[in-house]
Amino acid sequence: MLSYYFFLGLRSLKRNPILTTLMVMILAIGVAASVSTLTILHVMSGDPIPQKSDRLFAAILDNGPLEGYTKGDTYADHQLTYKDTLAFLNSSQGVRRAGMYGILGVVDPIRSDLNVTMVEGVAANADFFSMFDVSFLYGQGWQASEDKNAADVVVFSKKKAETIFGKENPVGKKVRMMQGEYTVVGVTDDWVQRPRFFIFNGRGVAFTHEDEFFVPLSNAIRREIPHNGNMSCSNSRDPGWQSLLDSECTWFHFWFETKSAHERADLKNYIDSYVREQQKLGRFQRRASNKLFNVREWLDEMKIIADDSKLSAWLAFGFLLLCLVNAVGLLLAKFSVRAPEIGVRRALGASRGQIFSQFLIESSVVGLVGSCLGIVLAFGALYLIGVQSKYLTEVAHLDWQMVFLAVLLSIISSILAGLLPTWRACQVTPAIQLKSQ
């Protein structure tokens, strides 16, 4: 019987084509607006490393000066000093520890048809690759021994390796960069985390930046490679590289990986103990609370999802609700002209439940057609959003989950819109309709 009602619903689309077209368009526009904004929120709020996001932790330590500080003030700096980074790397906390900072490098390609090129990358220790599940096309990351020796080794991204070396495997080859000769030990595969949470320098960059190379952190320190990114220096310092390393300037990012999420308390106790020891040396004078974040909490702390994006989603749902109200009026008009038909069916023995089922399925058919059109409109809307900037291009694209949501949202919306008109249709009195004929 349900299949028969579905067939009747398809046939009913031909009745009152103007009303039907208006209903389909209203639902499609409402669904497209909602799905478009939800898609952006969905991409932005996605877990970049779900298999271990509850086991990766970043710490915030308030090393700011006591002068001008009021107890309870929020500390805005989310980076660490070099000496804190080094201390954490040398600790035994967790199963892996990764310290890093962004760098720029100049590469002198071996290909004669290429000019010297500037590349953006990361200086990190060997644990970086296993901690963040970096996939490799060729070779692998360097070893801890190469960290210790500050070795001249480099890992390139797939795209940058193809630019420099072509399609061949470059592992073992030499390349001149950053005033030295580096040996290629690996090439990452199509590995891009969205958002780029491990080094955070702004919401837009988190979705658009792709690291082109990686070198050992110890190597970058030995070669005095300047940082590329944010730096905060709350106190004055002497000029020079060593002075920068010894200063309270923050420009490093650090992550711990634990065996389980339950080890969080132990890690927090270690950080608190470390800060107390440093306070004895005159550091961390503010005595503010230390903070520890897993990946999801870190994304919230960094405000990856802006308030305006959330507001846009609520406005889109409000627009969808307005579309539903209009669809209710159109369905009332569409079903009211079928009162004689309903009266005849009731007189022939059809129950109110059967009438309700038939008309509700007809409403669902309208929603199904509206969802198809809504998906097309959503693709168009996301394309227009994406052409505004590279950042929006990365977050404005539908996946199968959002396509399914579009269909589901449209059908549910049409069912909700059809409840009142369907209930009204069930109240038709057969005798009155038969007398009027």
Buried (B, 14 or more C-beta within 10 A) or exposed (E): EEEEBBEBBEEBBEEBEEBBEBBBBBBBBBBBBBBBBBBBBBBBBBEBBEEBBBBBBBBBBBBBEEEEBEEEEEBEBBBBBBBBBBBBBEBEBBBBBBBBBBBBBEBEBBEEEEEEBEBBBBBBBBBBBBBBEBEBBBBBBBBEEBBEBBBBBBBBBBEBBBBBBEEEEBBEBEBBBBEBEBBBBBBBEEBBBBBBBBBBBEBBBBBBBBBBBBBBBBBBBBBEBEBBBBBBEBEEEEEEEEEBBBBBBBBBBBBBBBEEEEBBEEBBEBBEEBBEEBEEEEBBBBEBEBBBBBBBBBBEBBEBBEEEBEEBBEEBBEBBEEBBEBBBBBBBBBBEEBBEEBBBBBEEEBEBEBBBBBBBBBBBBBBBBBBBBBBEBBBEBBEEBBEEEEBBBBBBBBEEEBBEBBBEBBBBBBBBBBBBBBBBBBEBEBEEBEEEE
